[in-house]
Amino acid sequence: MAEIKTQPTDASVDDFLAAATPARRRKDGLRLAELFGEVTGADPVMWGPSMVGHGSYRYASPANPRTRGNWPRVAFSPRKAQLSL
């Protein structure tokens, strides 16, 4: 079975958000990290190179119960062209 590529990392959320462009995405990202932290009570963690997640849960695919993994409860990515939630 293929390994899931999007995993939590030790990368710095603060460094990632500080480098976001344009400035509006950086501001949005910082605010979302704050809001998601308040709502979930969880610290932000980088999931892969470009997704900031709060909390996590274990899932199993209904179509294939052998397909299991961890995923953030809520996440966002302040991409240059658009913000993804």
Biopython code that builds the backbone (N, CA, C, O; Angstrom):
import numpy as np
from Bio.PDB.StructureBuilder import StructureBuilder

atoms = [
    (1, "MET", "N", (0.848, -1.176, 0.000)),
    (1, "MET", "CA", (0.000, 0.000, 0.000)),
    (1, "MET", "C", (0.894, 1.240, 0.000)),
    (1, "MET", "O", (1.903, 1.270, 0.704)),
    (2, "ALA", "N", (0.540, 2.246, -0.769)),
    (2, "ALA", "CA", (1.301, 3.494, -0.845)),
    (2, "ALA", "C", (1.164, 4.275, 0.452)),
    (2, "ALA", "O", (0.101, 4.300, 1.072)),
    (3, "GLU", "N", (2.257, 4.909, 0.848)),
    (3, "GLU", "CA", (2.232, 5.719, 2.063)),
    (3, "GLU", "C", (1.628, 7.090, 1.752)),
    (3, "GLU", "O", (1.870, 7.666, 0.690)),
    (4, "ILE", "N", (0.854, 7.589, 2.680)),
    (4, "ILE", "CA", (0.227, 8.901, 2.536)),
    (4, "ILE", "C", (1.319, 9.958, 2.633)),
    (4, "ILE", "O", (2.113, 9.950, 3.574)),
    (5, "LYS", "N", (1.363, 10.862, 1.670)),
    (5, "LYS", "CA", (2.426, 11.860, 1.607)),
    (5, "LYS", "C", (2.206, 13.029, 2.553)),
    (5, "LYS", "O", (3.175, 13.618, 3.033)),
    (6, "THR", "N", (0.965, 13.375, 2.829)),
    (6, "THR", "CA", (0.691, 14.515, 3.696)),
    (6, "THR", "C", (0.689, 14.043, 5.146)),
    (6, "THR", "O", (-0.270, 13.434, 5.619)),
    (7, "GLN", "N", (1.775, 14.335, 5.828)),
    (7, "GLN", "CA", (1.991, 13.938, 7.215)),
    (7, "GLN", "C", (2.401, 15.168, 8.023)),
    (7, "GLN", "O", (2.898, 16.142, 7.457)),
    (8, "PRO", "N", (2.196, 15.130, 9.351)),
    (8, "PRO", "CA", (2.698, 16.230, 10.175)),
    (8, "PRO", "C", (4.225, 16.282, 10.113)),
    (8, "PRO", "O", (4.888, 15.247, 10.040)),
    (9, "THR", "N", (4.765, 17.482, 10.143)),
    (9, "THR", "CA", (6.218, 17.667, 10.105)),
    (9, "THR", "C", (6.662, 18.517, 11.291)),
    (9, "THR", "O", (5.837, 19.035, 12.044)),
    (10, "ASP", "N", (7.970, 18.652, 11.441)),
    (10, "ASP", "CA", (8.537, 19.501, 12.490)),
    (10, "ASP", "C", (8.827, 20.919, 11.979)),
    (10, "ASP", "O", (9.403, 21.732, 12.702)),
    (11, "ALA", "N", (8.433, 21.213, 10.747)),
    (11, "ALA", "CA", (8.691, 22.538, 10.172)),
    (11, "ALA", "C", (7.976, 23.614, 10.991)),
    (11, "ALA", "O", (6.940, 23.358, 11.605)),
    (12, "SER", "N", (8.537, 24.797, 10.991)),
    (12, "SER", "CA", (7.999, 25.915, 11.754)),
    (12, "SER", "C", (6.787, 26.548, 11.064)),
    (12, "SER", "O", (6.879, 27.023, 9.932)),
    (13, "VAL", "N", (5.667, 26.547, 11.759)),
    (13, "VAL", "CA", (4.467, 27.215, 11.247)),
    (13, "VAL", "C", (4.726, 28.715, 11.144)),
    (13, "VAL", "O", (4.342, 29.344, 10.158)),
    (14, "ASP", "N", (5.376, 29.293, 12.157)),
    (14, "ASP", "CA", (5.655, 30.731, 12.148)),
    (14, "ASP", "C", (6.507, 31.128, 10.945)),
    (14, "ASP", "O", (6.224, 32.133, 10.293)),
    (15, "ASP", "N", (7.543, 30.350, 10.647)),
    (15, "ASP", "CA", (8.398, 30.653, 9.497)),
    (15, "ASP", "C", (7.618, 30.528, 8.194)),
    (15, "ASP", "O", (7.765, 31.359, 7.297)),
    (16, "PHE", "N", (6.791, 29.491, 8.088)),
    (16, "PHE", "CA", (5.996, 29.293, 6.883)),
    (16, "PHE", "C", (5.049, 30.467, 6.659)),
    (16, "PHE", "O", (4.972, 31.003, 5.554)),
    (17, "LEU", "N", (4.331, 30.865, 7.703)),
    (17, "LEU", "CA", (3.374, 31.960, 7.556)),
    (17, "LEU", "C", (4.078, 33.290, 7.311)),
    (17, "LEU", "O", (3.567, 34.128, 6.569)),
    (18, "ALA", "N", (5.233, 33.495, 7.916)),
    (18, "ALA", "CA", (5.982, 34.741, 7.707)),
    (18, "ALA", "C", (6.451, 34.871, 6.263)),
    (18, "ALA", "O", (6.643, 35.985, 5.775)),
    (19, "ALA", "N", (6.635, 33.754, 5.580)),
    (19, "ALA", "CA", (7.113, 33.773, 4.197)),
    (19, "ALA", "C", (5.981, 33.798, 3.173)),
    (19, "ALA", "O", (6.242, 33.885, 1.973)),
    (20, "ALA", "N", (4.741, 33.723, 3.619)),
    (20, "ALA", "CA", (3.608, 33.692, 2.687)),
    (20, "ALA", "C", (3.505, 34.999, 1.915)),
    (20, "ALA", "O", (3.696, 36.083, 2.466)),
    (21, "THR", "N", (3.200, 34.874, 0.632)),
    (21, "THR", "CA", (3.001, 36.051, -0.217)),
    (21, "THR", "C", (1.716, 35.878, -1.003)),
    (21, "THR", "O", (1.323, 34.745, -1.281)),
    (22, "PRO", "N", (1.064, 36.934, -1.362)),
    (22, "PRO", "CA", (1.354, 38.331, -1.048)),
    (22, "PRO", "C", (1.064, 38.636, 0.425)),
    (22, "PRO", "O", (0.654, 37.755, 1.180)),
    (23, "ALA", "N", (1.281, 39.881, 0.818)),
    (23, "ALA", "CA", (1.116, 40.284, 2.218)),
    (23, "ALA", "C", (-0.281, 39.953, 2.746)),
    (23, "ALA", "O", (-0.432, 39.606, 3.918)),
    (24, "ARG", "N", (-1.286, 40.055, 1.905)),
    (24, "ARG", "CA", (-2.665, 39.753, 2.324)),
    (24, "ARG", "C", (-2.789, 38.288, 2.743)),
    (24, "ARG", "O", (-3.469, 37.984, 3.723)),
    (25, "ARG", "N", (-2.141, 37.378, 2.015)),
    (25, "ARG", "CA", (-2.182, 35.947, 2.375)),
    (25, "ARG", "C", (-1.478, 35.720, 3.711)),
    (25, "ARG", "O", (-1.928, 34.922, 4.534)),
    (26, "ARG", "N", (-0.380, 36.423, 3.915)),
    (26, "ARG", "CA", (0.351, 36.300, 5.182)),
    (26, "ARG", "C", (-0.551, 36.733, 6.332)),
    (26, "ARG", "O", (-0.652, 36.037, 7.342)),
    (27, "LYS", "N", (-1.211, 37.888, 6.178)),
    (27, "LYS", "CA", (-2.119, 38.402, 7.213)),
    (27, "LYS", "C", (-3.273, 37.431, 7.448)),
    (27, "LYS", "O", (-3.620, 37.144, 8.593)),
    (28, "ASP", "N", (-3.868, 36.927, 6.366)),
    (28, "ASP", "CA", (-4.962, 35.950, 6.484)),
    (28, "ASP", "C", (-4.492, 34.696, 7.206)),
    (28, "ASP", "O", (-5.189, 34.181, 8.080)),
    (29, "GLY", "N", (-3.312, 34.204, 6.846)),
    (29, "GLY", "CA", (-2.778, 32.991, 7.464)),
    (29, "GLY", "C", (-2.547, 33.154, 8.956)),
    (29, "GLY", "O", (-2.889, 32.269, 9.740)),
    (30, "LEU", "N", (-1.976, 34.265, 9.346)),
    (30, "LEU", "CA", (-1.741, 34.515, 10.769)),
    (30, "LEU", "C", (-3.058, 34.582, 11.542)),
    (30, "LEU", "O", (-3.166, 34.050, 12.647)),
    (31, "ARG", "N", (-4.044, 35.234, 10.957)),
    (31, "ARG", "CA", (-5.353, 35.346, 11.622)),
    (31, "ARG", "C", (-6.045, 33.988, 11.700)),
    (31, "ARG", "O", (-6.623, 33.647, 12.732)),
    (32, "LEU", "N", (-5.990, 33.210, 10.617)),
    (32, "LEU", "CA", (-6.612, 31.881, 10.640)),
    (32, "LEU", "C", (-5.944, 30.972, 11.668)),
    (32, "LEU", "O", (-6.629, 30.231, 12.374)),
    (33, "ALA", "N", (-4.622, 31.022, 11.760)),
    (33, "ALA", "CA", (-3.920, 30.203, 12.752)),
    (33, "ALA", "C", (-4.398, 30.560, 14.157)),
    (33, "ALA", "O", (-4.586, 29.685, 15.001)),
    (34, "GLU", "N", (-4.589, 31.839, 14.391)),
    (34, "GLU", "CA", (-5.084, 32.290, 15.693)),
    (34, "GLU", "C", (-6.514, 31.792, 15.945)),
    (34, "GLU", "O", (-6.807, 31.247, 17.008)),
    (35, "LEU", "N", (-7.389, 31.982, 14.970)),
    (35, "LEU", "CA", (-8.789, 31.551, 15.119)),
    (35, "LEU", "C", (-8.912, 30.038, 15.280)),
    (35, "LEU", "O", (-9.622, 29.560, 16.165)),
    (36, "PHE", "N", (-8.220, 29.286, 14.424)),
    (36, "PHE", "CA", (-8.296, 27.825, 14.506)),
    (36, "PHE", "C", (-7.773, 27.335, 15.851)),
    (36, "PHE", "O", (-8.306, 26.381, 16.418)),
    (37, "GLY", "N", (-6.728, 27.990, 16.362)),
    (37, "GLY", "CA", (-6.198, 27.625, 17.679)),
    (37, "GLY", "C", (-7.212, 27.869, 18.784)),
    (37, "GLY", "O", (-7.368, 27.041, 19.682)),
    (38, "GLU", "N", (-7.905, 29.005, 18.723)),
    (38, "GLU", "CA", (-8.930, 29.318, 19.727)),
    (38, "GLU", "C", (-10.069, 28.312, 19.680)),
    (38, "GLU", "O", (-10.530, 27.846, 20.722)),
    (39, "VAL", "N", (-10.520, 27.980, 18.497)),
    (39, "VAL", "CA", (-11.671, 27.093, 18.332)),
    (39, "VAL", "C", (-11.332, 25.645, 18.689)),
    (39, "VAL", "O", (-12.115, 24.972, 19.359)),
    (40, "THR", "N", (-10.163, 25.163, 18.244)),
    (40, "THR", "CA", (-9.822, 23.754, 18.464)),
    (40, "THR", "C", (-9.089, 23.512, 19.771)),
    (40, "THR", "O", (-9.133, 22.406, 20.308)),
    (41, "GLY", "N", (-8.414, 24.532, 20.291)),
    (41, "GLY", "CA", (-7.586, 24.338, 21.482)),
    (41, "GLY", "C", (-6.293, 23.608, 21.169)),
    (41, "GLY", "O", (-5.570, 23.210, 22.082)),
    (42, "ALA", "N", (-5.990, 23.426, 19.877)),
    (42, "ALA", "CA", (-4.788, 22.702, 19.460)),
    (42, "ALA", "C", (-3.769, 23.656, 18.857)),
    (42, "ALA", "O", (-4.130, 24.647, 18.221)),
    (43, "ASP", "N", (-2.506, 23.351, 19.061)),
    (43, "ASP", "CA", (-1.434, 24.144, 18.464)),
    (43, "ASP", "C", (-1.344, 23.842, 16.968)),
    (43, "ASP", "O", (-1.662, 22.733, 16.539)),
    (44, "PRO", "N", (-0.914, 24.817, 16.177)),
    (44, "PRO", "CA", (-0.766, 24.583, 14.736)),
    (44, "PRO", "C", (0.444, 23.699, 14.450)),
    (44, "PRO", "O", (1.469, 23.784, 15.125)),
    (45, "VAL", "N", (0.302, 22.850, 13.436)),
    (45, "VAL", "CA", (1.363, 21.946, 12.996)),
    (45, "VAL", "C", (1.389, 21.980, 11.469)),
    (45, "VAL", "O", (0.341, 22.004, 10.824)),
    (46, "MET", "N", (2.582, 21.980, 10.904)),
    (46, "MET", "CA", (2.705, 21.886, 9.453)),
    (46, "MET", "C", (2.402, 20.452, 9.028)),
    (46, "MET", "O", (2.945, 19.498, 9.585)),
    (47, "TRP", "N", (1.539, 20.317, 8.047)),
    (47, "TRP", "CA", (1.229, 19.033, 7.418)),
    (47, "TRP", "C", (1.773, 19.129, 6.005)),
    (47, "TRP", "O", (1.239, 19.863, 5.174)),
    (48, "GLY", "N", (2.821, 18.397, 5.739)),
    (48, "GLY", "CA", (3.483, 18.525, 4.454)),
    (48, "GLY", "C", (4.137, 19.897, 4.374)),
    (48, "GLY", "O", (4.311, 20.560, 5.397)),
    (49, "PRO", "N", (4.501, 20.331, 3.170)),
    (49, "PRO", "CA", (5.229, 21.591, 3.052)),
    (49, "PRO", "C", (4.372, 22.849, 3.047)),
    (49, "PRO", "O", (4.905, 23.953, 3.154)),
    (50, "SER", "N", (3.025, 22.704, 2.922)),
    (50, "SER", "CA", (2.249, 23.929, 2.711)),
    (50, "SER", "C", (0.878, 23.963, 3.371)),
    (50, "SER", "O", (0.043, 24.789, 3.002)),
    (51, "MET", "N", (0.628, 23.093, 4.331)),
    (51, "MET", "CA", (-0.680, 23.079, 4.981)),
    (51, "MET", "C", (-0.495, 23.214, 6.491)),
    (51, "MET", "O", (0.310, 22.501, 7.089)),
    (52, "VAL", "N", (-1.240, 24.128, 7.099)),
    (52, "VAL", "CA", (-1.212, 24.336, 8.549)),
    (52, "VAL", "C", (-2.461, 23.673, 9.126)),
    (52, "VAL", "O", (-3.585, 24.050, 8.795)),
    (53, "GLY", "N", (-2.252, 22.685, 9.988)),
    (53, "GLY", "CA", (-3.379, 21.958, 10.568)),
    (53, "GLY", "C", (-3.441, 22.123, 12.075)),
    (53, "GLY", "O", (-2.432, 22.382, 12.732)),
    (54, "HIS", "N", (-4.648, 21.967, 12.612)),
    (54, "HIS", "CA", (-4.886, 22.025, 14.058)),
    (54, "HIS", "C", (-5.627, 20.755, 14.448)),
    (54, "HIS", "O", (-6.691, 20.457, 13.905)),
    (55, "GLY", "N", (-5.062, 20.009, 15.391)),
    (55, "GLY", "CA", (-5.674, 18.755, 15.806)),
    (55, "GLY", "C", (-5.496, 17.702, 14.720)),
    (55, "GLY", "O", (-5.000, 17.992, 13.631)),
    (56, "SER", "N", (-5.906, 16.482, 15.031)),
    (56, "SER", "CA", (-5.859, 15.404, 14.035)),
    (56, "SER", "C", (-6.850, 14.326, 14.422)),
    (56, "SER", "O", (-7.318, 14.266, 15.559)),
    (57, "TYR", "N", (-7.159, 13.483, 13.465)),
    (57, "TYR", "CA", (-8.021, 12.339, 13.727)),
    (57, "TYR", "C", (-7.572, 11.168, 12.870)),
    (57, "TYR", "O", (-6.911, 11.357, 11.849)),
    (58, "ARG", "N", (-7.923, 9.982, 13.275)),
    (58, "ARG", "CA", (-7.595, 8.752, 12.543)),
    (58, "ARG", "C", (-8.801, 8.397, 11.697)),
    (58, "ARG", "O", (-9.932, 8.425, 12.183)),
    (59, "TYR", "N", (-8.574, 8.067, 10.445)),
    (59, "TYR", "CA", (-9.685, 7.714, 9.563)),
    (59, "TYR", "C", (-9.438, 6.349, 8.924)),
    (59, "TYR", "O", (-8.304, 5.878, 8.835)),
    (60, "ALA", "N", (-10.525, 5.734, 8.485)),
    (60, "ALA", "CA", (-10.487, 4.513, 7.686)),
    (60, "ALA", "C", (-11.460, 4.711, 6.537)),
    (60, "ALA", "O", (-12.593, 5.145, 6.745)),
    (61, "SER", "N", (-11.027, 4.398, 5.340)),
    (61, "SER", "CA", (-11.867, 4.564, 4.167)),
    (61, "SER", "C", (-13.009, 3.558, 4.171)),
    (61, "SER", "O", (-12.765, 2.365, 4.354)),
    (62, "PRO", "N", (-14.259, 4.007, 3.974)),
    (62, "PRO", "CA", (-15.371, 3.064, 3.915)),
    (62, "PRO", "C", (-15.262, 2.132, 2.695)),
    (62, "PRO", "O", (-15.736, 0.996, 2.730)),
    (63, "ALA", "N", (-14.638, 2.621, 1.628)),
    (63, "ALA", "CA", (-14.491, 1.810, 0.418)),
    (63, "ALA", "C", (-13.424, 0.728, 0.575)),
    (63, "ALA", "O", (-13.531, -0.351, -0.007)),
    (64, "ASN", "N", (-12.387, 1.031, 1.374)),
    (64, "ASN", "CA", (-11.313, 0.073, 1.590)),
    (64, "ASN", "C", (-10.817, 0.219, 3.023)),
    (64, "ASN", "O", (-9.970, 1.071, 3.293)),
    (65, "PRO", "N", (-11.327, -0.598, 3.954)),
    (65, "PRO", "CA", (-10.968, -0.460, 5.367)),
    (65, "PRO", "C", (-9.467, -0.565, 5.650)),
    (65, "PRO", "O", (-9.013, -0.159, 6.720)),
    (66, "ARG", "N", (-8.703, -1.097, 4.715)),
    (66, "ARG", "CA", (-7.249, -1.158, 4.921)),
    (66, "ARG", "C", (-6.593, 0.196, 4.659)),
    (66, "ARG", "O", (-5.431, 0.403, 5.006)),
    (67, "THR", "N", (-7.337, 1.116, 4.047)),
    (67, "THR", "CA", (-6.825, 2.458, 3.822)),
    (67, "THR", "C", (-7.120, 3.289, 5.061)),
    (67, "THR", "O", (-8.258, 3.689, 5.305)),
    (68, "ARG", "N", (-6.080, 3.536, 5.832)),
    (68, "ARG", "CA", (-6.194, 4.279, 7.089)),
    (68, "ARG", "C", (-5.111, 5.329, 7.156)),
    (68, "ARG", "O", (-4.084, 5.222, 6.485)),
    (69, "GLY", "N", (-5.340, 6.333, 7.959)),
    (69, "GLY", "CA", (-4.317, 7.358, 8.135)),
    (69, "GLY", "C", (-4.747, 8.397, 9.128)),
    (69, "GLY", "O", (-5.803, 8.287, 9.751)),
    (70, "ASN", "N", (-3.923, 9.404, 9.273)),
    (70, "ASN", "CA", (-4.211, 10.545, 10.135)),
    (70, "ASN", "C", (-4.395, 11.768, 9.257)),
    (70, "ASN", "O", (-3.758, 11.897, 8.211)),
    (71, "TRP", "N", (-5.267, 12.662, 9.688)),
    (71, "TRP", "CA", (-5.549, 13.877, 8.936)),
    (71, "TRP", "C", (-5.853, 14.986, 9.922)),
    (71, "TRP", "O", (-6.373, 14.711, 11.003)),
    (72, "PRO", "N", (-5.545, 16.243, 9.585)),
    (72, "PRO", "CA", (-5.865, 17.333, 10.511)),
    (72, "PRO", "C", (-7.378, 17.538, 10.635)),
    (72, "PRO", "O", (-8.123, 17.366, 9.670)),
    (73, "ARG", "N", (-7.809, 17.904, 11.832)),
    (73, "ARG", "CA", (-9.244, 18.189, 12.029)),
    (73, "ARG", "C", (-9.662, 19.400, 11.200)),
    (73, "ARG", "O", (-10.703, 19.378, 10.542)),
    (74, "VAL", "N", (-8.862, 20.440, 11.232)),
    (74, "VAL", "CA", (-9.060, 21.625, 10.384)),
    (74, "VAL", "C", (-7.695, 22.033, 9.855)),
    (74, "VAL", "O", (-6.677, 21.835, 10.518)),
    (75, "ALA", "N", (-7.680, 22.604, 8.658)),
    (75, "ALA", "CA", (-6.406, 23.015, 8.069)),
    (75, "ALA", "C", (-6.632, 24.112, 7.035)),
    (75, "ALA", "O", (-7.741, 24.308, 6.536)),
    (76, "PHE", "N", (-5.560, 24.814, 6.733)),
    (76, "PHE", "CA", (-5.607, 25.835, 5.687)),
    (76, "PHE", "C", (-4.230, 25.951, 5.050)),
    (76, "PHE", "O", (-3.221, 25.507, 5.598)),
    (77, "SER", "N", (-4.229, 26.567, 3.869)),
    (77, "SER", "CA", (-2.985, 26.866, 3.185)),
    (77, "SER", "C", (-3.126, 28.246, 2.543)),
    (77, "SER", "O", (-3.993, 28.447, 1.693)),
    (78, "PRO", "N", (-2.275, 29.201, 2.947)),
    (78, "PRO", "CA", (-2.352, 30.550, 2.373)),
    (78, "PRO", "C", (-1.606, 30.617, 1.045)),
    (78, "PRO", "O", (-0.543, 31.230, 0.952)),
    (79, "ARG", "N", (-2.165, 29.989, 0.029)),
    (79, "ARG", "CA", (-1.523, 29.950, -1.279)),
    (79, "ARG", "C", (-1.549, 31.310, -1.943)),
    (79, "ARG", "O", (-2.408, 32.145, -1.661)),
    (80, "LYS", "N", (-0.597, 31.513, -2.825)),
    (80, "LYS", "CA", (-0.448, 32.817, -3.478)),
    (80, "LYS", "C", (-1.715, 33.252, -4.211)),
    (80, "LYS", "O", (-2.153, 34.395, -4.086)),
    (81, "ALA", "N", (-2.295, 32.335, -4.972)),
    (81, "ALA", "CA", (-3.472, 32.686, -5.783)),
    (81, "ALA", "C", (-4.763, 32.724, -4.969)),
    (81, "ALA", "O", (-5.670, 33.499, -5.273)),
    (82, "GLN", "N", (-4.843, 31.894, -3.944)),
    (82, "GLN", "CA", (-6.082, 31.816, -3.156)),
    (82, "GLN", "C", (-5.815, 31.134, -1.823)),
    (82, "GLN", "O", (-4.842, 30.398, -1.660)),
    (83, "LEU", "N", (-6.677, 31.391, -0.905)),
    (83, "LEU", "CA", (-6.607, 30.765, 0.406)),
    (83, "LEU", "C", (-7.417, 29.476, 0.349)),
    (83, "LEU", "O", (-8.572, 29.492, -0.077)),
    (84, "SER", "N", (-6.829, 28.365, 0.773)),
    (84, "SER", "CA", (-7.548, 27.083, 0.772)),
    (84, "SER", "C", (-7.832, 26.654, 2.191)),
    (84, "SER", "O", (-6.927, 26.594, 3.023)),
    (85, "LEU", "N", (-9.101, 26.352, 2.472)),
    (85, "LEU", "CA", (-9.503, 25.878, 3.808)),
    (85, "LEU", "C", (-9.875, 24.415, 3.719)),
    (85, "LEU", "O", (-10.244, 23.810, 4.725)),
]
sb = StructureBuilder()
sb.init_structure("model")
sb.init_model(0)
sb.init_chain("A")
sb.init_seg("    ")
for serial, (resi, resn, name, xyz) in enumerate(atoms, 1):
    if name == "N":
        sb.init_residue(resn, " ", resi, " ")
    sb.init_atom(name, np.array(xyz, "f"), 0.0, 1.0, " ", f" {name:<3s}", serial, name[0])
structure = sb.get_structure()
